Amino acid sequence: MLCYNNCPLDVFGFDCDLKKSVVLYPDECWHCGACELDCPVGAIDVRLPLQVNCVRRRTVDIKKM
């Protein structure tokens, strides 16, 4: 439940039947990675939306020049 407790935007909820955290509001996620960093078992893999990936890639390419 670390992701549930540590998410700065409270996008997680807790499913009592499954006994695990679930993302209730994926559109509200900032993709900050706090949940991925806090997970002790590596169960979370934050994937950036396509738009963010494109901007990051361009920024890295510009810095290489």
PDB file of N, H, CA, C and O in Angstrom:
ATOM      1  N   MET A   1       0.803  -1.209   0.000  1.00  0.00           N
ATOM      2  CA  MET A   1       0.000   0.000   0.000  1.00  0.00           C
ATOM      3  C   MET A   1       0.845   1.272   0.000  1.00  0.00           C
ATOM      4  O   MET A   1       0.315   2.366   0.192  1.00  0.00           O
ATOM      5  N   LEU A   2       2.158   1.137  -0.214  1.00  0.00           N
ATOM      6  H   LEU A   2       2.589   0.249  -0.370  1.00  0.00           H
ATOM      7  CA  LEU A   2       2.994   2.331  -0.249  1.00  0.00           C
ATOM      8  C   LEU A   2       2.589   3.274  -1.373  1.00  0.00           C
ATOM      9  O   LEU A   2       2.563   4.491  -1.187  1.00  0.00           O
ATOM     10  N   CYS A   3       2.270   2.714  -2.546  1.00  0.00           N
ATOM     11  H   CYS A   3       2.291   1.725  -2.698  1.00  0.00           H
ATOM     12  CA  CYS A   3       1.857   3.567  -3.661  1.00  0.00           C
ATOM     13  C   CYS A   3       0.571   4.305  -3.305  1.00  0.00           C
ATOM     14  O   CYS A   3       0.420   5.486  -3.618  1.00  0.00           O
ATOM     15  N   TYR A   4      -0.333   3.622  -2.665  1.00  0.00           N
ATOM     16  H   TYR A   4      -0.210   2.662  -2.411  1.00  0.00           H
ATOM     17  CA  TYR A   4      -1.607   4.211  -2.243  1.00  0.00           C
ATOM     18  C   TYR A   4      -1.364   5.353  -1.253  1.00  0.00           C
ATOM     19  O   TYR A   4      -1.980   6.414  -1.356  1.00  0.00           O
ATOM     20  N   ASN A   5      -0.476   5.131  -0.309  1.00  0.00           N
ATOM     21  H   ASN A   5       0.024   4.269  -0.225  1.00  0.00           H
ATOM     22  CA  ASN A   5      -0.207   6.117   0.734  1.00  0.00           C
ATOM     23  C   ASN A   5       0.688   7.266   0.277  1.00  0.00           C
ATOM     24  O   ASN A   5       0.570   8.372   0.803  1.00  0.00           O
ATOM     25  N   ASN A   6       1.581   7.035  -0.690  1.00  0.00           N
ATOM     26  H   ASN A   6       1.677   6.137  -1.118  1.00  0.00           H
ATOM     27  CA  ASN A   6       2.581   8.037  -1.056  1.00  0.00           C
ATOM     28  C   ASN A   6       2.294   8.803  -2.336  1.00  0.00           C
ATOM     29  O   ASN A   6       3.042   9.726  -2.659  1.00  0.00           O
ATOM     30  N   CYS A   7       1.267   8.471  -3.065  1.00  0.00           N
ATOM     31  H   CYS A   7       0.660   7.721  -2.802  1.00  0.00           H
ATOM     32  CA  CYS A   7       0.956   9.176  -4.309  1.00  0.00           C
ATOM     33  C   CYS A   7       0.563  10.624  -3.997  1.00  0.00           C
ATOM     34  O   CYS A   7      -0.387  10.858  -3.249  1.00  0.00           O
ATOM     35  N   PRO A   8       1.289  11.603  -4.570  1.00  0.00           N
ATOM     36  CA  PRO A   8       0.964  13.003  -4.261  1.00  0.00           C
ATOM     37  C   PRO A   8      -0.388  13.454  -4.816  1.00  0.00           C
ATOM     38  O   PRO A   8      -0.920  14.476  -4.382  1.00  0.00           O
ATOM     39  N   LEU A   9      -0.945  12.709  -5.762  1.00  0.00           N
ATOM     40  H   LEU A   9      -0.513  11.879  -6.114  1.00  0.00           H
ATOM     41  CA  LEU A   9      -2.229  13.106  -6.356  1.00  0.00           C
ATOM     42  C   LEU A   9      -3.389  12.199  -5.976  1.00  0.00           C
ATOM     43  O   LEU A   9      -4.511  12.408  -6.436  1.00  0.00           O
ATOM     44  N   ASP A  10      -3.137  11.205  -5.150  1.00  0.00           N
ATOM     45  H   ASP A  10      -2.225  11.036  -4.776  1.00  0.00           H
ATOM     46  CA  ASP A  10      -4.186  10.280  -4.711  1.00  0.00           C
ATOM     47  C   ASP A  10      -4.927   9.629  -5.875  1.00  0.00           C
ATOM     48  O   ASP A  10      -6.156   9.560  -5.866  1.00  0.00           O
ATOM     49  N   VAL A  11      -4.193   9.153  -6.873  1.00  0.00           N
ATOM     50  H   VAL A  11      -3.194   9.209  -6.880  1.00  0.00           H
ATOM     51  CA  VAL A  11      -4.836   8.482  -8.003  1.00  0.00           C
ATOM     52  C   VAL A  11      -5.136   7.018  -7.694  1.00  0.00           C
ATOM     53  O   VAL A  11      -5.853   6.361  -8.448  1.00  0.00           O
ATOM     54  N   PHE A  12      -4.595   6.503  -6.592  1.00  0.00           N
ATOM     55  H   PHE A  12      -4.013   7.037  -5.979  1.00  0.00           H
ATOM     56  CA  PHE A  12      -4.796   5.101  -6.221  1.00  0.00           C
ATOM     57  C   PHE A  12      -5.973   4.939  -5.278  1.00  0.00           C
ATOM     58  O   PHE A  12      -6.313   5.836  -4.506  1.00  0.00           O
ATOM     59  N   GLY A  13      -6.580   3.775  -5.363  1.00  0.00           N
ATOM     60  H   GLY A  13      -6.304   3.046  -5.990  1.00  0.00           H
ATOM     61  CA  GLY A  13      -7.572   3.342  -4.403  1.00  0.00           C
ATOM     62  C   GLY A  13      -7.112   1.980  -3.904  1.00  0.00           C
ATOM     63  O   GLY A  13      -6.093   1.469  -4.368  1.00  0.00           O
ATOM     64  N   PHE A  14      -7.828   1.394  -2.987  1.00  0.00           N
ATOM     65  H   PHE A  14      -8.656   1.809  -2.609  1.00  0.00           H
ATOM     66  CA  PHE A  14      -7.464   0.071  -2.492  1.00  0.00           C
ATOM     67  C   PHE A  14      -8.638  -0.867  -2.659  1.00  0.00           C
ATOM     68  O   PHE A  14      -9.736  -0.592  -2.175  1.00  0.00           O
ATOM     69  N   ASP A  15      -8.408  -1.979  -3.347  1.00  0.00           N
ATOM     70  H   ASP A  15      -7.516  -2.202  -3.740  1.00  0.00           H
ATOM     71  CA  ASP A  15      -9.429  -2.997  -3.562  1.00  0.00           C
ATOM     72  C   ASP A  15      -9.312  -4.016  -2.436  1.00  0.00           C
ATOM     73  O   ASP A  15      -8.360  -4.794  -2.388  1.00  0.00           O
ATOM     74  N   CYS A  16     -10.273  -4.007  -1.544  1.00  0.00           N
ATOM     75  H   CYS A  16     -11.047  -3.375  -1.583  1.00  0.00           H
ATOM     76  CA  CYS A  16     -10.243  -4.901  -0.378  1.00  0.00           C
ATOM     77  C   CYS A  16     -10.365  -6.372  -0.779  1.00  0.00           C
ATOM     78  O   CYS A  16      -9.771  -7.235  -0.133  1.00  0.00           O
ATOM     79  N   ASP A  17     -11.117  -6.666  -1.823  1.00  0.00           N
ATOM     80  H   ASP A  17     -11.599  -5.966  -2.348  1.00  0.00           H
ATOM     81  CA  ASP A  17     -11.268  -8.052  -2.259  1.00  0.00           C
ATOM     82  C   ASP A  17      -9.961  -8.601  -2.835  1.00  0.00           C
ATOM     83  O   ASP A  17      -9.571  -9.730  -2.534  1.00  0.00           O
ATOM     84  N   LEU A  18      -9.286  -7.796  -3.667  1.00  0.00           N
ATOM     85  H   LEU A  18      -9.603  -6.880  -3.911  1.00  0.00           H
ATOM     86  CA  LEU A  18      -8.016  -8.225  -4.267  1.00  0.00           C
ATOM     87  C   LEU A  18      -6.831  -7.985  -3.344  1.00  0.00           C
ATOM     88  O   LEU A  18      -5.744  -8.521  -3.562  1.00  0.00           O
ATOM     89  N   LYS A  19      -7.050  -7.171  -2.305  1.00  0.00           N
ATOM     90  H   LYS A  19      -7.933  -6.736  -2.129  1.00  0.00           H
ATOM     91  CA  LYS A  19      -6.009  -6.802  -1.340  1.00  0.00           C
ATOM     92  C   LYS A  19      -4.803  -6.179  -2.037  1.00  0.00           C
ATOM     93  O   LYS A  19      -3.656  -6.547  -1.782  1.00  0.00           O
ATOM     94  N   LYS A  20      -5.096  -5.216  -2.933  1.00  0.00           N
ATOM     95  H   LYS A  20      -6.028  -4.917  -3.140  1.00  0.00           H
ATOM     96  CA  LYS A  20      -4.021  -4.495  -3.601  1.00  0.00           C
ATOM     97  C   LYS A  20      -4.510  -3.120  -4.038  1.00  0.00           C
ATOM     98  O   LYS A  20      -5.708  -2.860  -4.151  1.00  0.00           O
ATOM     99  N   SER A  21      -3.542  -2.261  -4.274  1.00  0.00           N
ATOM    100  H   SER A  21      -2.569  -2.472  -4.182  1.00  0.00           H
ATOM    101  CA  SER A  21      -3.846  -0.919  -4.758  1.00  0.00           C
ATOM    102  C   SER A  21      -4.229  -0.983  -6.231  1.00  0.00           C
ATOM    103  O   SER A  21      -3.718  -1.812  -6.984  1.00  0.00           O
ATOM    104  N   VAL A  22      -5.128  -0.104  -6.626  1.00  0.00           N
ATOM    105  H   VAL A  22      -5.543   0.570  -6.015  1.00  0.00           H
ATOM    106  CA  VAL A  22      -5.541  -0.013  -8.027  1.00  0.00           C
ATOM    107  C   VAL A  22      -5.563   1.460  -8.427  1.00  0.00           C
ATOM    108  O   VAL A  22      -5.851   2.329  -7.604  1.00  0.00           O
ATOM    109  N   VAL A  23      -5.259   1.731  -9.682  1.00  0.00           N
ATOM    110  H   VAL A  23      -5.024   1.026 -10.350  1.00  0.00           H
ATOM    111  CA  VAL A  23      -5.293   3.109 -10.186  1.00  0.00           C
ATOM    112  C   VAL A  23      -6.742   3.452 -10.528  1.00  0.00           C
ATOM    113  O   VAL A  23      -7.335   2.873 -11.438  1.00  0.00           O
ATOM    114  N   LEU A  24      -7.288   4.390  -9.793  1.00  0.00           N
ATOM    115  H   LEU A  24      -6.806   4.860  -9.053  1.00  0.00           H
ATOM    116  CA  LEU A  24      -8.677   4.794 -10.022  1.00  0.00           C
ATOM    117  C   LEU A  24      -8.789   5.962 -10.989  1.00  0.00           C
ATOM    118  O   LEU A  24      -9.790   6.094 -11.693  1.00  0.00           O
ATOM    119  N   TYR A  25      -7.772   6.807 -11.026  1.00  0.00           N
ATOM    120  H   TYR A  25      -6.959   6.700 -10.454  1.00  0.00           H
ATOM    121  CA  TYR A  25      -7.825   8.019 -11.847  1.00  0.00           C
ATOM    122  C   TYR A  25      -6.568   8.136 -12.716  1.00  0.00           C
ATOM    123  O   TYR A  25      -5.733   9.003 -12.462  1.00  0.00           O
ATOM    124  N   PRO A  26      -6.418   7.289 -13.727  1.00  0.00           N
ATOM    125  CA  PRO A  26      -5.193   7.310 -14.542  1.00  0.00           C
ATOM    126  C   PRO A  26      -4.977   8.628 -15.277  1.00  0.00           C
ATOM    127  O   PRO A  26      -3.832   9.007 -15.527  1.00  0.00           O
ATOM    128  N   ASP A  27      -6.043   9.332 -15.627  1.00  0.00           N
ATOM    129  H   ASP A  27      -6.973   9.025 -15.424  1.00  0.00           H
ATOM    130  CA  ASP A  27      -5.894  10.603 -16.336  1.00  0.00           C
ATOM    131  C   ASP A  27      -5.360  11.719 -15.443  1.00  0.00           C
ATOM    132  O   ASP A  27      -4.894  12.743 -15.942  1.00  0.00           O
ATOM    133  N   GLU A  28      -5.425  11.527 -14.136  1.00  0.00           N
ATOM    134  H   GLU A  28      -5.804  10.695 -13.731  1.00  0.00           H
ATOM    135  CA  GLU A  28      -4.941  12.534 -13.195  1.00  0.00           C
ATOM    136  C   GLU A  28      -3.468  12.330 -12.835  1.00  0.00           C
ATOM    137  O   GLU A  28      -2.869  13.180 -12.176  1.00  0.00           O
ATOM    138  N   CYS A  29      -2.890  11.225 -13.256  1.00  0.00           N
ATOM    139  H   CYS A  29      -3.376  10.535 -13.790  1.00  0.00           H
ATOM    140  CA  CYS A  29      -1.505  10.886 -12.906  1.00  0.00           C
ATOM    141  C   CYS A  29      -0.522  11.830 -13.595  1.00  0.00           C
ATOM    142  O   CYS A  29      -0.661  12.105 -14.787  1.00  0.00           O
ATOM    143  N   TRP A  30       0.467  12.325 -12.859  1.00  0.00           N
ATOM    144  H   TRP A  30       0.581  12.102 -11.890  1.00  0.00           H
ATOM    145  CA  TRP A  30       1.513  13.201 -13.403  1.00  0.00           C
ATOM    146  C   TRP A  30       2.706  12.401 -13.900  1.00  0.00           C
ATOM    147  O   TRP A  30       3.642  12.981 -14.451  1.00  0.00           O
ATOM    148  N   HIS A  31       2.699  11.087 -13.722  1.00  0.00           N
ATOM    149  H   HIS A  31       1.939  10.616 -13.274  1.00  0.00           H
ATOM    150  CA  HIS A  31       3.810  10.210 -14.095  1.00  0.00           C
ATOM    151  C   HIS A  31       5.096  10.630 -13.392  1.00  0.00           C
ATOM    152  O   HIS A  31       6.172  10.635 -13.990  1.00  0.00           O
ATOM    153  N   CYS A  32       4.969  10.981 -12.122  1.00  0.00           N
ATOM    154  H   CYS A  32       4.095  10.977 -11.637  1.00  0.00           H
ATOM    155  CA  CYS A  32       6.125  11.439 -11.349  1.00  0.00           C
ATOM    156  C   CYS A  32       7.042  10.282 -10.953  1.00  0.00           C
ATOM    157  O   CYS A  32       8.230  10.484 -10.700  1.00  0.00           O
ATOM    158  N   GLY A  33       6.490   9.077 -10.899  1.00  0.00           N
ATOM    159  H   GLY A  33       5.525   8.912 -11.104  1.00  0.00           H
ATOM    160  CA  GLY A  33       7.293   7.906 -10.571  1.00  0.00           C
ATOM    161  C   GLY A  33       7.424   7.619  -9.091  1.00  0.00           C
ATOM    162  O   GLY A  33       8.137   6.691  -8.710  1.00  0.00           O
ATOM    163  N   ALA A  34       6.753   8.393  -8.240  1.00  0.00           N
ATOM    164  H   ALA A  34       6.174   9.148  -8.550  1.00  0.00           H
ATOM    165  CA  ALA A  34       6.844   8.164  -6.793  1.00  0.00           C
ATOM    166  C   ALA A  34       6.382   6.755  -6.429  1.00  0.00           C
ATOM    167  O   ALA A  34       6.987   6.106  -5.576  1.00  0.00           O
ATOM    168  N   CYS A  35       5.325   6.284  -7.061  1.00  0.00           N
ATOM    169  H   CYS A  35       4.833   6.811  -7.754  1.00  0.00           H
ATOM    170  CA  CYS A  35       4.804   4.945  -6.759  1.00  0.00           C
ATOM    171  C   CYS A  35       5.816   3.869  -7.162  1.00  0.00           C
ATOM    172  O   CYS A  35       6.013   2.892  -6.440  1.00  0.00           O
ATOM    173  N   GLU A  36       6.446   4.053  -8.304  1.00  0.00           N
ATOM    174  H   GLU A  36       6.286   4.847  -8.891  1.00  0.00           H
ATOM    175  CA  GLU A  36       7.425   3.076  -8.787  1.00  0.00           C
ATOM    176  C   GLU A  36       8.656   3.039  -7.875  1.00  0.00           C
ATOM    177  O   GLU A  36       9.181   1.966  -7.577  1.00  0.00           O
ATOM    178  N   LEU A  37       9.103   4.195  -7.441  1.00  0.00           N
ATOM    179  H   LEU A  37       8.677   5.067  -7.683  1.00  0.00           H
ATOM    180  CA  LEU A  37      10.271   4.265  -6.558  1.00  0.00           C
ATOM    181  C   LEU A  37       9.984   3.678  -5.185  1.00  0.00           C
ATOM    182  O   LEU A  37      10.865   3.074  -4.574  1.00  0.00           O
ATOM    183  N   ASP A  38       8.761   3.848  -4.694  1.00  0.00           N
ATOM    184  H   ASP A  38       8.045   4.338  -5.190  1.00  0.00           H
ATOM    185  CA  ASP A  38       8.403   3.390  -3.353  1.00  0.00           C
ATOM    186  C   ASP A  38       8.027   1.916  -3.278  1.00  0.00           C
ATOM    187  O   ASP A  38       7.978   1.352  -2.185  1.00  0.00           O
ATOM    188  N   CYS A  39       7.762   1.283  -4.415  1.00  0.00           N
ATOM    189  H   CYS A  39       7.803   1.741  -5.303  1.00  0.00           H
ATOM    190  CA  CYS A  39       7.301  -0.105  -4.403  1.00  0.00           C
ATOM    191  C   CYS A  39       8.458  -1.046  -4.050  1.00  0.00           C
ATOM    192  O   CYS A  39       9.444  -1.118  -4.784  1.00  0.00           O
ATOM    193  N   PRO A  40       8.341  -1.766  -2.930  1.00  0.00           N
ATOM    194  CA  PRO A  40       9.437  -2.630  -2.493  1.00  0.00           C
ATOM    195  C   PRO A  40       9.592  -3.905  -3.325  1.00  0.00           C
ATOM    196  O   PRO A  40      10.624  -4.570  -3.239  1.00  0.00           O
ATOM    197  N   VAL A  41       8.589  -4.254  -4.124  1.00  0.00           N
ATOM    198  H   VAL A  41       7.750  -3.714  -4.194  1.00  0.00           H
ATOM    199  CA  VAL A  41       8.664  -5.499  -4.904  1.00  0.00           C
ATOM    200  C   VAL A  41       8.743  -5.244  -6.407  1.00  0.00           C
ATOM    201  O   VAL A  41       8.721  -6.195  -7.189  1.00  0.00           O
ATOM    202  N   GLY A  42       8.834  -3.991  -6.824  1.00  0.00           N
ATOM    203  H   GLY A  42       8.852  -3.219  -6.188  1.00  0.00           H
ATOM    204  CA  GLY A  42       8.949  -3.669  -8.245  1.00  0.00           C
ATOM    205  C   GLY A  42       7.716  -4.012  -9.056  1.00  0.00           C
ATOM    206  O   GLY A  42       7.825  -4.388 -10.223  1.00  0.00           O
ATOM    207  N   ALA A  43       6.550  -3.887  -8.454  1.00  0.00           N
ATOM    208  H   ALA A  43       6.462  -3.581  -7.505  1.00  0.00           H
ATOM    209  CA  ALA A  43       5.306  -4.263  -9.127  1.00  0.00           C
ATOM    210  C   ALA A  43       4.778  -3.174 -10.059  1.00  0.00           C
ATOM    211  O   ALA A  43       3.828  -3.411 -10.805  1.00  0.00           O
ATOM    212  N   ILE A  44       5.380  -1.988 -10.025  1.00  0.00           N
ATOM    213  H   ILE A  44       6.151  -1.796  -9.419  1.00  0.00           H
ATOM    214  CA  ILE A  44       4.875  -0.873 -10.820  1.00  0.00           C
ATOM    215  C   ILE A  44       5.911  -0.467 -11.863  1.00  0.00           C
ATOM    216  O   ILE A  44       7.098  -0.327 -11.570  1.00  0.00           O
ATOM    217  N   ASP A  45       5.424  -0.282 -13.091  1.00  0.00           N
ATOM    218  H   ASP A  45       4.459  -0.396 -13.329  1.00  0.00           H
ATOM    219  CA  ASP A  45       6.265   0.195 -14.186  1.00  0.00           C
ATOM    220  C   ASP A  45       5.561   1.398 -14.795  1.00  0.00           C
ATOM    221  O   ASP A  45       4.624   1.240 -15.578  1.00  0.00           O
ATOM    222  N   VAL A  46       6.004   2.597 -14.444  1.00  0.00           N
ATOM    223  H   VAL A  46       6.765   2.727 -13.808  1.00  0.00           H
ATOM    224  CA  VAL A  46       5.373   3.811 -14.950  1.00  0.00           C
ATOM    225  C   VAL A  46       5.765   3.986 -16.407  1.00  0.00           C
ATOM    226  O   VAL A  46       6.946   3.995 -16.755  1.00  0.00           O
ATOM    227  N   ARG A  47       4.762   4.122 -17.242  1.00  0.00           N
ATOM    228  H   ARG A  47       3.802   4.114 -16.959  1.00  0.00           H
ATOM    229  CA  ARG A  47       4.991   4.345 -18.673  1.00  0.00           C
ATOM    230  C   ARG A  47       4.456   5.712 -19.031  1.00  0.00           C
ATOM    231  O   ARG A  47       3.290   6.023 -18.791  1.00  0.00           O
ATOM    232  N   LEU A  48       5.316   6.517 -19.603  1.00  0.00           N
ATOM    233  H   LEU A  48       6.264   6.264 -19.798  1.00  0.00           H
ATOM    234  CA  LEU A  48       4.925   7.876 -19.957  1.00  0.00           C
ATOM    235  C   LEU A  48       4.014   7.870 -21.172  1.00  0.00           C
ATOM    236  O   LEU A  48       4.168   7.026 -22.055  1.00  0.00           O
ATOM    237  N   PRO A  49       3.068   8.798 -21.229  1.00  0.00           N
ATOM    238  CA  PRO A  49       2.217   8.909 -22.416  1.00  0.00           C
ATOM    239  C   PRO A  49       3.069   9.257 -23.636  1.00  0.00           C
ATOM    240  O   PRO A  49       4.164   9.801 -23.492  1.00  0.00           O
ATOM    241  N   LEU A  50       2.578   8.952 -24.821  1.00  0.00           N
ATOM    242  H   LEU A  50       1.689   8.511 -24.938  1.00  0.00           H
ATOM    243  CA  LEU A  50       3.314   9.181 -26.055  1.00  0.00           C
ATOM    244  C   LEU A  50       3.767  10.631 -26.193  1.00  0.00           C
ATOM    245  O   LEU A  50       4.895  10.880 -26.617  1.00  0.00           O
ATOM    246  N   GLN A  51       2.917  11.586 -25.848  1.00  0.00           N
ATOM    247  H   GLN A  51       2.000  11.383 -25.504  1.00  0.00           H
ATOM    248  CA  GLN A  51       3.267  13.000 -25.983  1.00  0.00           C
ATOM    249  C   GLN A  51       4.480  13.348 -25.128  1.00  0.00           C
ATOM    250  O   GLN A  51       5.363  14.077 -25.580  1.00  0.00           O
ATOM    251  N   VAL A  52       4.535  12.844 -23.915  1.00  0.00           N
ATOM    252  H   VAL A  52       3.818  12.252 -23.548  1.00  0.00           H
ATOM    253  CA  VAL A  52       5.654  13.136 -23.018  1.00  0.00           C
ATOM    254  C   VAL A  52       6.913  12.472 -23.541  1.00  0.00           C
ATOM    255  O   VAL A  52       7.984  13.077 -23.489  1.00  0.00           O
ATOM    256  N   ASN A  53       6.824  11.255 -24.041  1.00  0.00           N
ATOM    257  H   ASN A  53       5.954  10.763 -24.083  1.00  0.00           H
ATOM    258  CA  ASN A  53       7.987  10.566 -24.593  1.00  0.00           C
ATOM    259  C   ASN A  53       8.588  11.348 -25.749  1.00  0.00           C
ATOM    260  O   ASN A  53       9.811  11.449 -25.850  1.00  0.00           O
ATOM    261  N   CYS A  54       7.761  11.900 -26.620  1.00  0.00           N
ATOM    262  H   CYS A  54       6.768  11.819 -26.538  1.00  0.00           H
ATOM    263  CA  CYS A  54       8.252  12.663 -27.775  1.00  0.00           C
ATOM    264  C   CYS A  54       8.987  13.915 -27.320  1.00  0.00           C
ATOM    265  O   CYS A  54      10.051  14.228 -27.854  1.00  0.00           O
ATOM    266  N   VAL A  55       8.454  14.622 -26.365  1.00  0.00           N
ATOM    267  H   VAL A  55       7.590  14.368 -25.931  1.00  0.00           H
ATOM    268  CA  VAL A  55       9.094  15.839 -25.864  1.00  0.00           C
ATOM    269  C   VAL A  55      10.413  15.494 -25.196  1.00  0.00           C
ATOM    270  O   VAL A  55      11.407  16.186 -25.420  1.00  0.00           O
ATOM    271  N   ARG A  56      10.455  14.458 -24.392  1.00  0.00           N
ATOM    272  H   ARG A  56       9.648  13.896 -24.210  1.00  0.00           H
ATOM    273  CA  ARG A  56      11.695  14.052 -23.731  1.00  0.00           C
ATOM    274  C   ARG A  56      12.759  13.673 -24.751  1.00  0.00           C
ATOM    275  O   ARG A  56      13.921  14.053 -24.608  1.00  0.00           O
ATOM    276  N   ARG A  57      12.372  12.932 -25.771  1.00  0.00           N
ATOM    277  H   ARG A  57      11.428  12.623 -25.887  1.00  0.00           H
ATOM    278  CA  ARG A  57      13.319  12.483 -26.787  1.00  0.00           C
ATOM    279  C   ARG A  57      13.933  13.676 -27.501  1.00  0.00           C
ATOM    280  O   ARG A  57      15.138  13.698 -27.749  1.00  0.00           O
ATOM    281  N   ARG A  58      13.113  14.673 -27.834  1.00  0.00           N
ATOM    282  H   ARG A  58      12.133  14.656 -27.633  1.00  0.00           H
ATOM    283  CA  ARG A  58      13.625  15.872 -28.507  1.00  0.00           C
ATOM    284  C   ARG A  58      14.567  16.641 -27.603  1.00  0.00           C
ATOM    285  O   ARG A  58      15.579  17.158 -28.076  1.00  0.00           O
ATOM    286  N   THR A  59      14.268  16.732 -26.328  1.00  0.00           N
ATOM    287  H   THR A  59      13.446  16.312 -25.943  1.00  0.00           H
ATOM    288  CA  THR A  59      15.113  17.444 -25.376  1.00  0.00           C
ATOM    289  C   THR A  59      16.472  16.758 -25.278  1.00  0.00           C
ATOM    290  O   THR A  59      17.501  17.434 -25.271  1.00  0.00           O
ATOM    291  N   VAL A  60      16.493  15.448 -25.203  1.00  0.00           N
ATOM    292  H   VAL A  60      15.657  14.899 -25.209  1.00  0.00           H
ATOM    293  CA  VAL A  60      17.739  14.699 -25.127  1.00  0.00           C
ATOM    294  C   VAL A  60      18.542  14.887 -26.409  1.00  0.00           C
ATOM    295  O   VAL A  60      19.755  15.082 -26.346  1.00  0.00           O
ATOM    296  N   ASP A  61      17.897  14.834 -27.562  1.00  0.00           N
ATOM    297  H   ASP A  61      16.911  14.676 -27.613  1.00  0.00           H
ATOM    298  CA  ASP A  61      18.591  15.015 -28.834  1.00  0.00           C
ATOM    299  C   ASP A  61      19.223  16.405 -28.922  1.00  0.00           C
ATOM    300  O   ASP A  61      20.343  16.535 -29.417  1.00  0.00           O
ATOM    301  N   ILE A  62      18.535  17.438 -28.456  1.00  0.00           N
ATOM    302  H   ILE A  62      17.625  17.332 -28.053  1.00  0.00           H
ATOM    303  CA  ILE A  62      19.052  18.789 -28.504  1.00  0.00           C
ATOM    304  C   ILE A  62      20.278  18.916 -27.607  1.00  0.00           C
ATOM    305  O   ILE A  62      21.248  19.572 -27.986  1.00  0.00           O
ATOM    306  N   LYS A  63      20.254  18.302 -26.426  1.00  0.00           N
ATOM    307  H   LYS A  63      19.466  17.769 -26.118  1.00  0.00           H
ATOM    308  CA  LYS A  63      21.371  18.382 -25.497  1.00  0.00           C
ATOM    309  C   LYS A  63      22.611  17.699 -26.046  1.00  0.00           C
ATOM    310  O   LYS A  63      23.728  18.103 -25.723  1.00  0.00           O
ATOM    311  N   LYS A  64      22.439  16.670 -26.871  1.00  0.00           N
ATOM    312  H   LYS A  64      21.531  16.341 -27.133  1.00  0.00           H
ATOM    313  CA  LYS A  64      23.573  15.947 -27.446  1.00  0.00           C
ATOM    314  C   LYS A  64      24.320  16.798 -28.473  1.00  0.00           C
ATOM    315  O   LYS A  64      25.501  16.563 -28.729  1.00  0.00           O
ATOM    316  N   MET A  65      23.647  17.774 -29.058  1.00  0.00           N
ATOM    317  H   MET A  65      22.687  17.965 -28.851  1.00  0.00           H
ATOM    318  CA  MET A  65      24.254  18.568 -30.138  1.00  0.00           C
ATOM    319  C   MET A  65      25.304  19.507 -29.648  1.00  0.00           C
ATOM    320  O   MET A  65      25.899  20.236 -30.442  1.00  0.00           O
TER     321      MET A  65
END
